[in-house]
Amino acid sequence: MKARARALAAFLCLLACPASAQAPAPTPAPTVPEKAAKPVSAFGDDKPDCLQWTDGCIICKRQADGAVACSTAGAACVQTEPACAGKPE
């Protein structure tokens, strides 16, 4: 009976111990971005002959007045490097 009482007391102690008594989880090292990527909407700045481009998530199209219009990203897309999808004929 004493063994059961000791086991119960040890179990209750484990439940009652504050979380700070446990070893803290290691914090991950902060990631440093290699370089800030240009937004997909700016891809056409360097390619004036490209009328439409995409990164697999967003599609951008050059308008008749030269402005750029882009779609919004879908919920499940796989982003890739932007690529031209339409050139003038």
PyMOL Python script that loads the backbone (N, CA, C, O; Angstrom):
from pymol import cmd

cmd.read_pdbstr("""\
ATOM      1  N   MET A   1       0.823  -1.196   0.000  1.00  0.00           N
ATOM      2  CA  MET A   1       0.000   0.000   0.000  1.00  0.00           C
ATOM      3  C   MET A   1       0.864   1.256   0.000  1.00  0.00           C
ATOM      4  O   MET A   1       0.512   2.255  -0.627  1.00  0.00           O
ATOM      5  N   LYS A   2       2.026   1.206   0.721  1.00  0.00           N
ATOM      6  CA  LYS A   2       2.907   2.365   0.752  1.00  0.00           C
ATOM      7  C   LYS A   2       3.502   2.621  -0.618  1.00  0.00           C
ATOM      8  O   LYS A   2       3.708   3.775  -0.995  1.00  0.00           O
ATOM      9  N   ALA A   3       3.780   1.574  -1.365  1.00  0.00           N
ATOM     10  CA  ALA A   3       4.353   1.730  -2.699  1.00  0.00           C
ATOM     11  C   ALA A   3       3.348   2.420  -3.628  1.00  0.00           C
ATOM     12  O   ALA A   3       3.714   3.270  -4.440  1.00  0.00           O
ATOM     13  N   ARG A   4       2.094   2.041  -3.493  1.00  0.00           N
ATOM     14  CA  ARG A   4       1.065   2.683  -4.317  1.00  0.00           C
ATOM     15  C   ARG A   4       0.927   4.156  -3.950  1.00  0.00           C
ATOM     16  O   ARG A   4       0.760   5.008  -4.823  1.00  0.00           O
ATOM     17  N   ALA A   5       0.998   4.448  -2.671  1.00  0.00           N
ATOM     18  CA  ALA A   5       0.881   5.833  -2.215  1.00  0.00           C
ATOM     19  C   ALA A   5       2.054   6.655  -2.721  1.00  0.00           C
ATOM     20  O   ALA A   5       1.870   7.800  -3.133  1.00  0.00           O
ATOM     21  N   ARG A   6       3.259   6.091  -2.699  1.00  0.00           N
ATOM     22  CA  ARG A   6       4.441   6.810  -3.217  1.00  0.00           C
ATOM     23  C   ARG A   6       4.324   7.034  -4.725  1.00  0.00           C
ATOM     24  O   ARG A   6       4.646   8.111  -5.229  1.00  0.00           O
ATOM     25  N   ALA A   7       3.860   6.007  -5.438  1.00  0.00           N
ATOM     26  CA  ALA A   7       3.702   6.142  -6.879  1.00  0.00           C
ATOM     27  C   ALA A   7       2.662   7.215  -7.210  1.00  0.00           C
ATOM     28  O   ALA A   7       2.857   8.009  -8.131  1.00  0.00           O
ATOM     29  N   LEU A   8       1.566   7.237  -6.463  1.00  0.00           N
ATOM     30  CA  LEU A   8       0.535   8.244  -6.672  1.00  0.00           C
ATOM     31  C   LEU A   8       1.080   9.628  -6.354  1.00  0.00           C
ATOM     32  O   LEU A   8       0.814  10.580  -7.089  1.00  0.00           O
ATOM     33  N   ALA A   9       1.840   9.755  -5.269  1.00  0.00           N
ATOM     34  CA  ALA A   9       2.414  11.047  -4.889  1.00  0.00           C
ATOM     35  C   ALA A   9       3.387  11.529  -5.968  1.00  0.00           C
ATOM     36  O   ALA A   9       3.393  12.711  -6.312  1.00  0.00           O
ATOM     37  N   ALA A  10       4.204  10.625  -6.500  1.00  0.00           N
ATOM     38  CA  ALA A  10       5.149  11.005  -7.557  1.00  0.00           C
ATOM     39  C   ALA A  10       4.397  11.445  -8.813  1.00  0.00           C
ATOM     40  O   ALA A  10       4.777  12.425  -9.453  1.00  0.00           O
ATOM     41  N   PHE A  11       3.345  10.733  -9.162  1.00  0.00           N
ATOM     42  CA  PHE A  11       2.541  11.079 -10.326  1.00  0.00           C
ATOM     43  C   PHE A  11       1.911  12.455 -10.154  1.00  0.00           C
ATOM     44  O   PHE A  11       1.935  13.268 -11.078  1.00  0.00           O
ATOM     45  N   LEU A  12       1.349  12.720  -8.981  1.00  0.00           N
ATOM     46  CA  LEU A  12       0.721  14.017  -8.717  1.00  0.00           C
ATOM     47  C   LEU A  12       1.747  15.135  -8.739  1.00  0.00           C
ATOM     48  O   LEU A  12       1.448  16.247  -9.176  1.00  0.00           O
ATOM     49  N   CYS A  13       2.951  14.849  -8.271  1.00  0.00           N
ATOM     50  CA  CYS A  13       4.020  15.847  -8.300  1.00  0.00           C
ATOM     51  C   CYS A  13       4.375  16.203  -9.741  1.00  0.00           C
ATOM     52  O   CYS A  13       4.589  17.371 -10.067  1.00  0.00           O
ATOM     53  N   LEU A  14       4.436  15.197 -10.591  1.00  0.00           N
ATOM     54  CA  LEU A  14       4.745  15.455 -11.995  1.00  0.00           C
ATOM     55  C   LEU A  14       3.676  16.322 -12.645  1.00  0.00           C
ATOM     56  O   LEU A  14       3.983  17.193 -13.458  1.00  0.00           O
ATOM     57  N   LEU A  15       2.416  16.078 -12.282  1.00  0.00           N
ATOM     58  CA  LEU A  15       1.331  16.878 -12.834  1.00  0.00           C
ATOM     59  C   LEU A  15       1.348  18.306 -12.308  1.00  0.00           C
ATOM     60  O   LEU A  15       0.988  19.238 -13.026  1.00  0.00           O
ATOM     61  N   ALA A  16       1.762  18.481 -11.063  1.00  0.00           N
ATOM     62  CA  ALA A  16       1.713  19.785 -10.422  1.00  0.00           C
ATOM     63  C   ALA A  16       2.952  20.628 -10.686  1.00  0.00           C
ATOM     64  O   ALA A  16       2.931  21.830 -10.421  1.00  0.00           O
ATOM     65  N   CYS A  17       4.027  20.046 -11.194  1.00  0.00           N
ATOM     66  CA  CYS A  17       5.259  20.793 -11.437  1.00  0.00           C
ATOM     67  C   CYS A  17       5.005  21.859 -12.500  1.00  0.00           C
ATOM     68  O   CYS A  17       4.335  21.596 -13.499  1.00  0.00           O
ATOM     69  N   PRO A  18       5.537  23.053 -12.286  1.00  0.00           N
ATOM     70  CA  PRO A  18       5.341  24.104 -13.293  1.00  0.00           C
ATOM     71  C   PRO A  18       6.083  23.768 -14.577  1.00  0.00           C
ATOM     72  O   PRO A  18       7.085  23.054 -14.564  1.00  0.00           O
ATOM     73  N   ALA A  19       5.580  24.288 -15.671  1.00  0.00           N
ATOM     74  CA  ALA A  19       6.189  24.021 -16.977  1.00  0.00           C
ATOM     75  C   ALA A  19       7.590  24.611 -17.063  1.00  0.00           C
ATOM     76  O   ALA A  19       8.419  24.128 -17.834  1.00  0.00           O
ATOM     77  N   SER A  20       7.863  25.658 -16.272  1.00  0.00           N
ATOM     78  CA  SER A  20       9.184  26.274 -16.325  1.00  0.00           C
ATOM     79  C   SER A  20      10.261  25.350 -15.772  1.00  0.00           C
ATOM     80  O   SER A  20      11.448  25.573 -16.012  1.00  0.00           O
ATOM     81  N   ALA A  21       9.867  24.322 -15.041  1.00  0.00           N
ATOM     82  CA  ALA A  21      10.849  23.386 -14.515  1.00  0.00           C
ATOM     83  C   ALA A  21      11.370  22.470 -15.610  1.00  0.00           C
ATOM     84  O   ALA A  21      12.420  21.847 -15.453  1.00  0.00           O
ATOM     85  N   GLN A  22      10.653  22.386 -16.701  1.00  0.00           N
ATOM     86  CA  GLN A  22      11.094  21.555 -17.804  1.00  0.00           C
ATOM     87  C   GLN A  22      12.116  22.332 -18.632  1.00  0.00           C
ATOM     88  O   GLN A  22      12.115  23.563 -18.639  1.00  0.00           O
ATOM     89  N   ALA A  23      12.972  21.614 -19.317  1.00  0.00           N
ATOM     90  CA  ALA A  23      13.977  22.263 -20.161  1.00  0.00           C
ATOM     91  C   ALA A  23      13.282  22.977 -21.316  1.00  0.00           C
ATOM     92  O   ALA A  23      12.404  22.404 -21.961  1.00  0.00           O
ATOM     93  N   PRO A  24      13.669  24.217 -21.579  1.00  0.00           N
ATOM     94  CA  PRO A  24      13.030  24.934 -22.683  1.00  0.00           C
ATOM     95  C   PRO A  24      13.430  24.327 -24.019  1.00  0.00           C
ATOM     96  O   PRO A  24      14.533  23.808 -24.188  1.00  0.00           O
ATOM     97  N   ALA A  25      12.517  24.408 -24.944  1.00  0.00           N
ATOM     98  CA  ALA A  25      12.788  23.900 -26.289  1.00  0.00           C
ATOM     99  C   ALA A  25      13.783  24.833 -26.965  1.00  0.00           C
ATOM    100  O   ALA A  25      13.710  26.047 -26.776  1.00  0.00           O
ATOM    101  N   PRO A  26      14.701  24.297 -27.739  1.00  0.00           N
ATOM    102  CA  PRO A  26      15.660  25.171 -28.404  1.00  0.00           C
ATOM    103  C   PRO A  26      14.960  26.051 -29.438  1.00  0.00           C
ATOM    104  O   PRO A  26      14.055  25.608 -30.144  1.00  0.00           O
ATOM    105  N   THR A  27      15.395  27.287 -29.508  1.00  0.00           N
ATOM    106  CA  THR A  27      14.795  28.195 -30.479  1.00  0.00           C
ATOM    107  C   THR A  27      15.548  28.061 -31.794  1.00  0.00           C
ATOM    108  O   THR A  27      16.778  28.009 -31.807  1.00  0.00           O
ATOM    109  N   PRO A  28      14.811  28.007 -32.901  1.00  0.00           N
ATOM    110  CA  PRO A  28      15.481  27.877 -34.194  1.00  0.00           C
ATOM    111  C   PRO A  28      16.253  29.151 -34.528  1.00  0.00           C
ATOM    112  O   PRO A  28      15.865  30.249 -34.129  1.00  0.00           O
ATOM    113  N   ALA A  29      17.331  28.992 -35.253  1.00  0.00           N
ATOM    114  CA  ALA A  29      18.123  30.142 -35.667  1.00  0.00           C
ATOM    115  C   ALA A  29      17.311  30.964 -36.661  1.00  0.00           C
ATOM    116  O   ALA A  29      16.634  30.406 -37.524  1.00  0.00           O
ATOM    117  N   PRO A  30      17.375  32.275 -36.543  1.00  0.00           N
ATOM    118  CA  PRO A  30      16.612  33.100 -37.481  1.00  0.00           C
ATOM    119  C   PRO A  30      17.154  32.919 -38.896  1.00  0.00           C
ATOM    120  O   PRO A  30      18.360  32.793 -39.112  1.00  0.00           O
ATOM    121  N   THR A  31      16.238  32.910 -39.838  1.00  0.00           N
ATOM    122  CA  THR A  31      16.653  32.761 -41.225  1.00  0.00           C
ATOM    123  C   THR A  31      16.917  34.130 -41.818  1.00  0.00           C
ATOM    124  O   THR A  31      16.193  35.090 -41.552  1.00  0.00           O
ATOM    125  N   VAL A  32      17.938  34.205 -42.605  1.00  0.00           N
ATOM    126  CA  VAL A  32      18.303  35.454 -43.258  1.00  0.00           C
ATOM    127  C   VAL A  32      17.966  35.312 -44.732  1.00  0.00           C
ATOM    128  O   VAL A  32      18.498  34.434 -45.412  1.00  0.00           O
ATOM    129  N   PRO A  33      17.090  36.165 -45.226  1.00  0.00           N
ATOM    130  CA  PRO A  33      16.762  36.051 -46.642  1.00  0.00           C
ATOM    131  C   PRO A  33      17.994  36.353 -47.489  1.00  0.00           C
ATOM    132  O   PRO A  33      18.763  37.268 -47.193  1.00  0.00           O
ATOM    133  N   GLU A  34      18.165  35.562 -48.551  1.00  0.00           N
ATOM    134  CA  GLU A  34      19.318  35.748 -49.419  1.00  0.00           C
ATOM    135  C   GLU A  34      19.246  37.098 -50.109  1.00  0.00           C
ATOM    136  O   GLU A  34      20.205  37.868 -50.064  1.00  0.00           O
ATOM    137  N   LYS A  35      18.151  37.388 -50.729  1.00  0.00           N
ATOM    138  CA  LYS A  35      17.901  38.702 -51.298  1.00  0.00           C
ATOM    139  C   LYS A  35      16.404  38.845 -51.494  1.00  0.00           C
ATOM    140  O   LYS A  35      15.687  37.868 -51.710  1.00  0.00           O
ATOM    141  N   ALA A  36      15.962  40.062 -51.413  1.00  0.00           N
ATOM    142  CA  ALA A  36      14.534  40.294 -51.586  1.00  0.00           C
ATOM    143  C   ALA A  36      14.180  40.086 -53.051  1.00  0.00           C
ATOM    144  O   ALA A  36      14.751  40.716 -53.941  1.00  0.00           O
ATOM    145  N   ALA A  37      13.240  39.201 -53.282  1.00  0.00           N
ATOM    146  CA  ALA A  37      12.804  38.926 -54.644  1.00  0.00           C
ATOM    147  C   ALA A  37      11.872  40.034 -55.114  1.00  0.00           C
ATOM    148  O   ALA A  37      11.096  40.592 -54.338  1.00  0.00           O
ATOM    149  N   LYS A  38      11.967  40.337 -56.402  1.00  0.00           N
ATOM    150  CA  LYS A  38      11.051  41.321 -56.967  1.00  0.00           C
ATOM    151  C   LYS A  38       9.660  40.712 -57.009  1.00  0.00           C
ATOM    152  O   LYS A  38       9.522  39.511 -57.241  1.00  0.00           O
ATOM    153  N   PRO A  39       8.643  41.503 -56.793  1.00  0.00           N
ATOM    154  CA  PRO A  39       7.289  40.959 -56.924  1.00  0.00           C
ATOM    155  C   PRO A  39       7.040  40.544 -58.372  1.00  0.00           C
ATOM    156  O   PRO A  39       7.624  41.106 -59.298  1.00  0.00           O
ATOM    157  N   VAL A  40       6.185  39.576 -58.551  1.00  0.00           N
ATOM    158  CA  VAL A  40       5.905  39.063 -59.898  1.00  0.00           C
ATOM    159  C   VAL A  40       5.380  40.176 -60.806  1.00  0.00           C
ATOM    160  O   VAL A  40       5.590  40.131 -62.019  1.00  0.00           O
ATOM    161  N   SER A  41       4.704  41.165 -60.238  1.00  0.00           N
ATOM    162  CA  SER A  41       4.182  42.262 -61.055  1.00  0.00           C
ATOM    163  C   SER A  41       5.312  43.079 -61.682  1.00  0.00           C
ATOM    164  O   SER A  41       5.100  43.711 -62.717  1.00  0.00           O
ATOM    165  N   ALA A  42       6.505  43.084 -61.084  1.00  0.00           N
ATOM    166  CA  ALA A  42       7.636  43.841 -61.604  1.00  0.00           C
ATOM    167  C   ALA A  42       8.455  43.054 -62.624  1.00  0.00           C
ATOM    168  O   ALA A  42       9.391  43.600 -63.209  1.00  0.00           O
ATOM    169  N   PHE A  43       8.122  41.788 -62.847  1.00  0.00           N
ATOM    170  CA  PHE A  43       8.861  40.960 -63.803  1.00  0.00           C
ATOM    171  C   PHE A  43       8.871  41.607 -65.183  1.00  0.00           C
ATOM    172  O   PHE A  43       9.892  41.563 -65.870  1.00  0.00           O
ATOM    173  N   GLY A  44       7.773  42.200 -65.598  1.00  0.00           N
ATOM    174  CA  GLY A  44       7.654  42.814 -66.911  1.00  0.00           C
ATOM    175  C   GLY A  44       8.445  44.092 -67.073  1.00  0.00           C
ATOM    176  O   GLY A  44       8.631  44.557 -68.197  1.00  0.00           O
ATOM    177  N   ASP A  45       8.923  44.682 -65.967  1.00  0.00           N
ATOM    178  CA  ASP A  45       9.717  45.910 -66.065  1.00  0.00           C
ATOM    179  C   ASP A  45      10.973  45.690 -66.904  1.00  0.00           C
ATOM    180  O   ASP A  45      11.372  46.563 -67.674  1.00  0.00           O
ATOM    181  N   ASP A  46      11.589  44.530 -66.753  1.00  0.00           N
ATOM    182  CA  ASP A  46      12.822  44.220 -67.474  1.00  0.00           C
ATOM    183  C   ASP A  46      12.558  43.570 -68.832  1.00  0.00           C
ATOM    184  O   ASP A  46      13.494  43.342 -69.598  1.00  0.00           O
ATOM    185  N   LYS A  47      11.312  43.275 -69.132  1.00  0.00           N
ATOM    186  CA  LYS A  47      10.949  42.584 -70.382  1.00  0.00           C
ATOM    187  C   LYS A  47       9.765  43.303 -71.034  1.00  0.00           C
ATOM    188  O   LYS A  47       8.632  42.826 -70.967  1.00  0.00           O
ATOM    189  N   PRO A  48      10.030  44.446 -71.663  1.00  0.00           N
ATOM    190  CA  PRO A  48       8.924  45.233 -72.227  1.00  0.00           C
ATOM    191  C   PRO A  48       8.186  44.538 -73.369  1.00  0.00           C
ATOM    192  O   PRO A  48       7.052  44.904 -73.677  1.00  0.00           O
ATOM    193  N   ASP A  49       8.815  43.535 -74.005  1.00  0.00           N
ATOM    194  CA  ASP A  49       8.131  42.834 -75.095  1.00  0.00           C
ATOM    195  C   ASP A  49       7.241  41.701 -74.599  1.00  0.00           C
ATOM    196  O   ASP A  49       6.518  41.097 -75.392  1.00  0.00           O
ATOM    197  N   CYS A  50       7.279  41.405 -73.315  1.00  0.00           N
ATOM    198  CA  CYS A  50       6.450  40.347 -72.739  1.00  0.00           C
ATOM    199  C   CYS A  50       5.086  40.942 -72.362  1.00  0.00           C
ATOM    200  O   CYS A  50       5.012  41.886 -71.576  1.00  0.00           O
ATOM    201  N   LEU A  51       4.022  40.390 -72.920  1.00  0.00           N
ATOM    202  CA  LEU A  51       2.683  40.922 -72.670  1.00  0.00           C
ATOM    203  C   LEU A  51       1.985  40.251 -71.495  1.00  0.00           C
ATOM    204  O   LEU A  51       1.086  40.835 -70.891  1.00  0.00           O
ATOM    205  N   GLN A  52       2.392  39.027 -71.169  1.00  0.00           N
ATOM    206  CA  GLN A  52       1.768  38.289 -70.069  1.00  0.00           C
ATOM    207  C   GLN A  52       2.819  37.391 -69.437  1.00  0.00           C
ATOM    208  O   GLN A  52       3.622  36.785 -70.147  1.00  0.00           O
ATOM    209  N   TRP A  53       2.826  37.296 -68.096  1.00  0.00           N
ATOM    210  CA  TRP A  53       3.774  36.446 -67.392  1.00  0.00           C
ATOM    211  C   TRP A  53       3.126  35.873 -66.141  1.00  0.00           C
ATOM    212  O   TRP A  53       2.106  36.372 -65.664  1.00  0.00           O
ATOM    213  N   THR A  54       3.738  34.819 -65.622  1.00  0.00           N
ATOM    214  CA  THR A  54       3.178  34.136 -64.454  1.00  0.00           C
ATOM    215  C   THR A  54       4.285  33.507 -63.626  1.00  0.00           C
ATOM    216  O   THR A  54       5.366  33.203 -64.130  1.00  0.00           O
ATOM    217  N   ASP A  55       3.997  33.321 -62.356  1.00  0.00           N
ATOM    218  CA  ASP A  55       4.898  32.581 -61.471  1.00  0.00           C
ATOM    219  C   ASP A  55       4.228  31.290 -60.993  1.00  0.00           C
ATOM    220  O   ASP A  55       4.673  30.678 -60.022  1.00  0.00           O
ATOM    221  N   GLY A  56       3.178  30.887 -61.666  1.00  0.00           N
ATOM    222  CA  GLY A  56       2.442  29.689 -61.283  1.00  0.00           C
ATOM    223  C   GLY A  56       1.311  29.977 -60.311  1.00  0.00           C
ATOM    224  O   GLY A  56       0.428  29.141 -60.116  1.00  0.00           O
ATOM    225  N   CYS A  57       1.332  31.143 -59.706  1.00  0.00           N
ATOM    226  CA  CYS A  57       0.283  31.530 -58.758  1.00  0.00           C
ATOM    227  C   CYS A  57      -0.454  32.781 -59.218  1.00  0.00           C
ATOM    228  O   CYS A  57      -1.678  32.870 -59.124  1.00  0.00           O
ATOM    229  N   ILE A  58       0.309  33.734 -59.714  1.00  0.00           N
ATOM    230  CA  ILE A  58      -0.238  35.022 -60.141  1.00  0.00           C
ATOM    231  C   ILE A  58       0.012  35.169 -61.636  1.00  0.00           C
ATOM    232  O   ILE A  58       1.084  34.819 -62.129  1.00  0.00           O
ATOM    233  N   ILE A  59      -0.964  35.680 -62.345  1.00  0.00           N
ATOM    234  CA  ILE A  59      -0.824  35.970 -63.772  1.00  0.00           C
ATOM    235  C   ILE A  59      -0.916  37.486 -63.932  1.00  0.00           C
ATOM    236  O   ILE A  59      -1.865  38.117 -63.466  1.00  0.00           O
ATOM    237  N   CYS A  60       0.076  38.051 -64.591  1.00  0.00           N
ATOM    238  CA  CYS A  60       0.082  39.486 -64.853  1.00  0.00           C
ATOM    239  C   CYS A  60       0.004  39.721 -66.350  1.00  0.00           C
ATOM    240  O   CYS A  60       0.546  38.952 -67.143  1.00  0.00           O
ATOM    241  N   LYS A  61      -0.680  40.796 -66.727  1.00  0.00           N
ATOM    242  CA  LYS A  61      -0.860  41.118 -68.138  1.00  0.00           C
ATOM    243  C   LYS A  61      -0.677  42.618 -68.330  1.00  0.00           C
ATOM    244  O   LYS A  61      -1.191  43.433 -67.564  1.00  0.00           O
ATOM    245  N   ARG A  62       0.072  42.955 -69.376  1.00  0.00           N
ATOM    246  CA  ARG A  62       0.274  44.354 -69.714  1.00  0.00           C
ATOM    247  C   ARG A  62      -0.970  44.861 -70.439  1.00  0.00           C
ATOM    248  O   ARG A  62      -1.415  44.257 -71.415  1.00  0.00           O
ATOM    249  N   GLN A  63      -1.521  45.954 -69.968  1.00  0.00           N
ATOM    250  CA  GLN A  63      -2.722  46.540 -70.548  1.00  0.00           C
ATOM    251  C   GLN A  63      -2.349  47.413 -71.758  1.00  0.00           C
ATOM    252  O   GLN A  63      -1.174  47.704 -71.981  1.00  0.00           O
ATOM    253  N   ALA A  64      -3.345  47.821 -72.523  1.00  0.00           N
ATOM    254  CA  ALA A  64      -3.117  48.631 -73.725  1.00  0.00           C
ATOM    255  C   ALA A  64      -2.416  49.945 -73.389  1.00  0.00           C
ATOM    256  O   ALA A  64      -1.623  50.445 -74.187  1.00  0.00           O
ATOM    257  N   ASP A  65      -2.701  50.507 -72.214  1.00  0.00           N
ATOM    258  CA  ASP A  65      -2.074  51.778 -71.835  1.00  0.00           C
ATOM    259  C   ASP A  65      -0.698  51.588 -71.177  1.00  0.00           C
ATOM    260  O   ASP A  65      -0.078  52.558 -70.741  1.00  0.00           O
ATOM    261  N   GLY A  66      -0.224  50.331 -71.108  1.00  0.00           N
ATOM    262  CA  GLY A  66       1.093  50.054 -70.526  1.00  0.00           C
ATOM    263  C   GLY A  66       1.062  49.669 -69.061  1.00  0.00           C
ATOM    264  O   GLY A  66       2.062  49.197 -68.521  1.00  0.00           O
ATOM    265  N   ALA A  67      -0.081  49.867 -68.410  1.00  0.00           N
ATOM    266  CA  ALA A  67      -0.207  49.498 -67.005  1.00  0.00           C
ATOM    267  C   ALA A  67      -0.218  47.972 -66.887  1.00  0.00           C
ATOM    268  O   ALA A  67      -0.533  47.268 -67.846  1.00  0.00           O
ATOM    269  N   VAL A  68       0.123  47.479 -65.719  1.00  0.00           N
ATOM    270  CA  VAL A  68       0.148  46.035 -65.462  1.00  0.00           C
ATOM    271  C   VAL A  68      -0.998  45.674 -64.533  1.00  0.00           C
ATOM    272  O   VAL A  68      -1.197  46.321 -63.505  1.00  0.00           O
ATOM    273  N   ALA A  69      -1.752  44.644 -64.891  1.00  0.00           N
ATOM    274  CA  ALA A  69      -2.841  44.131 -64.054  1.00  0.00           C
ATOM    275  C   ALA A  69      -2.512  42.683 -63.708  1.00  0.00           C
ATOM    276  O   ALA A  69      -2.159  41.892 -64.582  1.00  0.00           O
ATOM    277  N   CYS A  70      -2.631  42.342 -62.424  1.00  0.00           N
ATOM    278  CA  CYS A  70      -2.301  40.986 -61.971  1.00  0.00           C
ATOM    279  C   CYS A  70      -3.479  40.369 -61.228  1.00  0.00           C
ATOM    280  O   CYS A  70      -4.267  41.061 -60.583  1.00  0.00           O
ATOM    281  N   SER A  71      -3.573  39.055 -61.337  1.00  0.00           N
ATOM    282  CA  SER A  71      -4.593  38.315 -60.589  1.00  0.00           C
ATOM    283  C   SER A  71      -4.120  38.140 -59.153  1.00  0.00           C
ATOM    284  O   SER A  71      -2.992  38.495 -58.812  1.00  0.00           O
ATOM    285  N   THR A  72      -4.985  37.594 -58.323  1.00  0.00           N
ATOM    286  CA  THR A  72      -4.577  37.238 -56.972  1.00  0.00           C
ATOM    287  C   THR A  72      -4.230  35.754 -56.943  1.00  0.00           C
ATOM    288  O   THR A  72      -4.738  34.968 -57.743  1.00  0.00           O
ATOM    289  N   ALA A  73      -3.360  35.386 -56.011  1.00  0.00           N
ATOM    290  CA  ALA A  73      -2.917  33.993 -55.914  1.00  0.00           C
ATOM    291  C   ALA A  73      -4.043  33.111 -55.401  1.00  0.00           C
ATOM    292  O   ALA A  73      -4.813  33.516 -54.529  1.00  0.00           O
ATOM    293  N   GLY A  74      -4.136  31.907 -55.946  1.00  0.00           N
ATOM    294  CA  GLY A  74      -5.113  30.940 -55.473  1.00  0.00           C
ATOM    295  C   GLY A  74      -4.672  30.338 -54.151  1.00  0.00           C
ATOM    296  O   GLY A  74      -3.541  30.547 -53.712  1.00  0.00           O
ATOM    297  N   ALA A  75      -5.558  29.595 -53.522  1.00  0.00           N
ATOM    298  CA  ALA A  75      -5.261  29.011 -52.220  1.00  0.00           C
ATOM    299  C   ALA A  75      -4.213  27.908 -52.305  1.00  0.00           C
ATOM    300  O   ALA A  75      -3.421  27.735 -51.379  1.00  0.00           O
ATOM    301  N   ALA A  76      -4.201  27.173 -53.386  1.00  0.00           N
ATOM    302  CA  ALA A  76      -3.259  26.060 -53.520  1.00  0.00           C
ATOM    303  C   ALA A  76      -2.487  26.214 -54.821  1.00  0.00           C
ATOM    304  O   ALA A  76      -2.851  25.641 -55.848  1.00  0.00           O
ATOM    305  N   CYS A  77      -1.416  26.996 -54.762  1.00  0.00           N
ATOM    306  CA  CYS A  77      -0.609  27.175 -55.960  1.00  0.00           C
ATOM    307  C   CYS A  77       0.830  26.811 -55.625  1.00  0.00           C
ATOM    308  O   CYS A  77       1.239  26.817 -54.464  1.00  0.00           O
ATOM    309  N   VAL A  78       1.582  26.497 -56.663  1.00  0.00           N
ATOM    310  CA  VAL A  78       2.997  26.181 -56.491  1.00  0.00           C
ATOM    311  C   VAL A  78       3.774  27.277 -57.198  1.00  0.00           C
ATOM    312  O   VAL A  78       3.800  27.347 -58.427  1.00  0.00           O
ATOM    313  N   GLN A  79       4.409  28.136 -56.401  1.00  0.00           N
ATOM    314  CA  GLN A  79       5.104  29.281 -56.956  1.00  0.00           C
ATOM    315  C   GLN A  79       6.420  28.837 -57.606  1.00  0.00           C
ATOM    316  O   GLN A  79       7.164  28.033 -57.044  1.00  0.00           O
ATOM    317  N   THR A  80       6.689  29.373 -58.794  1.00  0.00           N
ATOM    318  CA  THR A  80       7.924  29.108 -59.518  1.00  0.00           C
ATOM    319  C   THR A  80       8.550  30.445 -59.907  1.00  0.00           C
ATOM    320  O   THR A  80       8.012  31.504 -59.585  1.00  0.00           O
ATOM    321  N   GLU A  81       9.668  30.392 -60.588  1.00  0.00           N
ATOM    322  CA  GLU A  81      10.270  31.614 -61.096  1.00  0.00           C
ATOM    323  C   GLU A  81       9.332  32.203 -62.147  1.00  0.00           C
ATOM    324  O   GLU A  81       8.770  31.458 -62.949  1.00  0.00           O
ATOM    325  N   PRO A  82       9.154  33.516 -62.159  1.00  0.00           N
ATOM    326  CA  PRO A  82       8.291  34.120 -63.171  1.00  0.00           C
ATOM    327  C   PRO A  82       8.819  33.843 -64.576  1.00  0.00           C
ATOM    328  O   PRO A  82      10.029  33.812 -64.799  1.00  0.00           O
ATOM    329  N   ALA A  83       7.907  33.642 -65.511  1.00  0.00           N
ATOM    330  CA  ALA A  83       8.261  33.384 -66.903  1.00  0.00           C
ATOM    331  C   ALA A  83       7.257  34.054 -67.813  1.00  0.00           C
ATOM    332  O   ALA A  83       6.074  34.165 -67.491  1.00  0.00           O
ATOM    333  N   CYS A  84       7.747  34.498 -68.949  1.00  0.00           N
ATOM    334  CA  CYS A  84       6.886  35.147 -69.940  1.00  0.00           C
ATOM    335  C   CYS A  84       5.962  34.088 -70.544  1.00  0.00           C
ATOM    336  O   CYS A  84       6.392  32.988 -70.891  1.00  0.00           O
ATOM    337  N   ALA A  85       4.694  34.446 -70.658  1.00  0.00           N
ATOM    338  CA  ALA A  85       3.708  33.502 -71.201  1.00  0.00           C
ATOM    339  C   ALA A  85       3.062  34.029 -72.466  1.00  0.00           C
ATOM    340  O   ALA A  85       2.233  33.342 -73.064  1.00  0.00           O
ATOM    341  N   GLY A  86       3.421  35.234 -72.889  1.00  0.00           N
ATOM    342  CA  GLY A  86       2.818  35.767 -74.101  1.00  0.00           C
ATOM    343  C   GLY A  86       3.612  36.927 -74.653  1.00  0.00           C
ATOM    344  O   GLY A  86       3.827  37.925 -73.966  1.00  0.00           O
ATOM    345  N   LYS A  87       4.054  36.797 -75.907  1.00  0.00           N
ATOM    346  CA  LYS A  87       4.792  37.871 -76.587  1.00  0.00           C
ATOM    347  C   LYS A  87       3.986  38.321 -77.790  1.00  0.00           C
ATOM    348  O   LYS A  87       3.166  37.561 -78.306  1.00  0.00           O
ATOM    349  N   PRO A  88       4.208  39.546 -78.242  1.00  0.00           N
ATOM    350  CA  PRO A  88       3.470  40.016 -79.406  1.00  0.00           C
ATOM    351  C   PRO A  88       3.822  39.192 -80.647  1.00  0.00           C
ATOM    352  O   PRO A  88       4.932  38.676 -80.773  1.00  0.00           O
ATOM    353  N   GLU A  89       2.882  39.082 -81.532  1.00  0.00           N
ATOM    354  CA  GLU A  89       3.091  38.285 -82.752  1.00  0.00           C
ATOM    355  C   GLU A  89       3.683  39.102 -83.852  1.00  0.00           C
ATOM    356  O   GLU A  89       3.922  38.586 -84.944  1.00  0.00           O
TER     357      GLU A  89
END
""", "prot")
cmd.dss("prot")
cmd.show_as("cartoon", "prot")
cmd.util.cbc("prot")
cmd.orient("prot")
